[in-house]
Amino acid sequence: MRIVFCGTPKFAVPPLQRLLEEPGITVETVITQPDRPRGRGKKLSASAVKEAGLAAGLHVYQPEKIKSESATDFFRRIAVDAVIVIAYGHMIPASLLTVPRLGWLNLHASLLPKYRGAAPINWAIINGESSTGLTMMQIAKGLDTGAILQQLAMPIAPAETAPELSTRMSEAGGSFVIETLRKLDRGEITPVPQDERLATYAPILEKENGRIDWNQPAQSIYNRIRGLAPWPGAFTTFRGQLCHIWGGPAADAVAGKSEVPGTIIGTKRIYVVCGDGTSLEVESAQVEGRARVAARDFANGMRLKNNERFGEQSPK
């Protein structure tokens, strides 16, 4: 079976490497986004998939637009059996969807139709889900709307962060892609249309998603800390400066009902008053322009006073 592999970030690399190891499957070409400026120096950098493809000696194709005439000519000329798409970053034009014999097949990191969109892993954790999964689907016109081929359910551990879950799902993805390819080729899969009534969305992350609302219960804030690692992180303000926070729900409430959410309790072990009578124990913090430090070092370095507040826009 001859395939083309489309992908861009690190998440797509383990499935690509697994496909390269599989007897009877040949990856003819890797397609990925053009090199982009990254980092403080804005130096042009290759995608993780490009680096993996070149390391494996594969031909790498980087069209600026997959809708271009040159890209269309490429797919018609190469005539592969299937195109595997994993976090590529471009919508596939309808004119190309029927070119491969088995179609364009997408590995999506949720149990569709839940969490369509760019950040399904992050939003599943932010929303407090206890499980998620992988979906192999036929690409169709629309955002993650194609018929479902197979699904693989996976639990989310109570303390699991987005990078940890992403790694686990990515490592499971390769064998799942291969299993789906084999079954589809043998005619053992009947595509199932998605139920639009059950669709939810996982939009691309923005910095403001990380702002902590201390009126929320501690568990909800903890879910945001886990789900928004490493970027944009969960943050608040302290004495008028941006401050990133890491921590988890306190075992027991440490504040009465009279304290305002965001109030800091303690100067050695630091607790923050949250909504619904809950508290978050801070494990570490990072004020803008400074290094991340343990909670006790934060308290000492900032000469923290009991009953100061996170979330105020200017110093008292």
Secondary structure, DSSP 8 states (H G I E B T S, - for coil): -EEEEEE-SGGGHHHHHHHHHSTT-EEEEEE----EEETTTTEEE--HHHHHHHHTT-EEE--S-TTSHHHHHHHHHH--SEEEEES--S---GGGTTSSSS-EEEEESSSTTTTBSS-HHHHHHHTT-SEEEEEEEE--SSSS-S-EEEEEEEE--TT--HHHHHHHHHHHHHHHHHHHHHHHHTT----B---GGG--B-----GGGGB--TTS-HHHHHHHHHHTTTTT--EEEETTEEEEEEEEE-SS--S-TTS-TTBEE-SSSEEEE-GGG-EEEEEEEEETTS--EEHHHHHHHTT--TT-BSS-SS--
